[in-house]
Amino acid sequence: MSANPAFVFVKIFPLKREEAYREIVEFPVQRIFRVAGDMDAILVVEREKLDEALRKLAFVEGVQDTNSYVAIQTIK
């Protein structure tokens, strides 16, 4: 994992999750986590590839919302 990655939190329409996950695994991401809570997945992306990943997410059917965060410092 890169020293200061970006994290993309993704909300997906429930009936489209499996289809969306199949598409997202082909993206330029380091890791993908399915999570419980307000969002459905967290993507770990190299900062340099964040724009590309977000552009691709815009075309995935079922993606309702994304929130992106860029790490500025690794604490531990």
Secondary structure per residue as TSV (DSSP state, phi and psi in degrees):
chain	resnum	aa	ss	phi	psi
A	1	M	-	360.0	141.4
A	2	S	-	-68.0	160.0
A	3	A	S	-62.3	-41.0
A	4	N	S	-130.5	78.1
A	5	P	-	-77.7	174.7
A	6	A	E	-106.7	149.4
A	7	F	E	-120.2	129.0
A	8	V	E	-117.0	117.6
A	9	F	E	-92.6	129.6
A	10	V	E	-123.8	129.8
A	11	K	E	-104.3	128.3
A	12	I	E	-125.6	138.4
A	13	F	-	-56.4	129.6
A	14	P	G	-51.3	-40.6
A	15	L	G	-75.8	-7.8
A	16	K	G	-111.8	3.6
A	17	R	H	-59.4	-51.8
A	18	E	H	-60.7	-42.5
A	19	E	H	-63.7	-42.5
A	20	A	H	-64.7	-42.7
A	21	Y	H	-60.4	-39.7
A	22	R	H	-61.5	-35.6
A	23	E	H	-74.7	-43.5
A	24	I	H	-65.4	-30.8
A	25	V	T	-64.2	-16.1
A	26	E	T	-88.8	-3.5
A	27	F	S	-76.8	163.8
A	28	P	S	-79.2	68.5
A	29	V	-	-120.1	155.3
A	30	Q	S	-84.7	-42.2
A	31	R	E	-146.6	154.1
A	32	I	E	-134.5	129.1
A	33	F	E	-118.5	131.1
A	34	R	E	-83.3	135.1
A	35	V	-	-133.1	156.9
A	36	A	S	-98.0	145.3
A	37	G	S	132.4	-151.9
A	38	D	S	-67.8	-28.1
A	39	M	-	-113.2	164.9
A	40	D	S	-106.6	-23.8
A	41	A	E	-150.3	151.3
A	42	I	E	-123.3	125.1
A	43	L	E	-103.9	134.8
A	44	V	E	-105.0	120.8
A	45	V	E	-129.9	143.1
A	46	E	-	-64.2	139.3
A	47	R	G	-53.3	-39.0
A	48	E	G	-65.2	-20.0
A	49	K	G	-107.9	8.0
A	50	L	H	-61.7	-47.9
A	51	D	H	-59.4	-43.0
A	52	E	H	-62.4	-45.6
A	53	A	H	-62.3	-41.8
A	54	L	H	-67.2	-38.3
A	55	R	H	-62.0	-42.2
A	56	K	H	-68.4	-38.8
A	57	L	H	-61.1	-31.8
A	58	A	T	-61.6	-21.7
A	59	F	T	-102.4	2.8
A	60	V	S	-84.2	120.8
A	61	E	T	-64.5	131.5
A	62	G	T	101.9	-17.1
A	63	V	E	-70.8	120.2
A	64	Q	E	-98.2	-33.0
A	65	D	E	-160.6	151.2
A	66	T	E	-138.1	150.4
A	67	N	E	-133.3	130.4
A	68	S	E	-114.2	143.1
A	69	Y	E	-137.2	136.1
A	70	V	E	-112.1	125.8
A	71	A	-	-69.5	135.1
A	72	I	-	-106.9	-18.4
A	73	Q	-	-158.5	139.2
A	74	T	-	-89.9	122.8
A	75	I	-	-90.3	-38.8
A	76	K	-	-143.1	360.0
